[in-house]
Amino acid sequence: MCLAVPAVILSRQDMLATVSVSGVTRQVSLMLLPEAQVGDYVLIHAGFAIQTIDAEEARRTLELFKELEKYEEFNG
């Protein structure tokens, strides 16, 4: 099973973007999504932006991740 994480693009230079995932920044490749722009929400997998999503979908997905964390802490 693969997992893609939502992130917002903070800046970009050529095919490299700086994104924020829940406040943590990292560099990702835009080679698979060259049309992505600063402010776009994208799904990140294995260091690549693979799909653009809307802000609401990103918010819902991150909320689900937080719920999973609570479950893991409870059952860990």
Secondary structure, 3 states (H helix, E strand, C coil): CCCCEEEEEEEEECCEEEEEECCEEEEEECCCCCCCCCCCEEEEECCEEEEEECHHHHHHHHHHHHHHHHHHHHHC
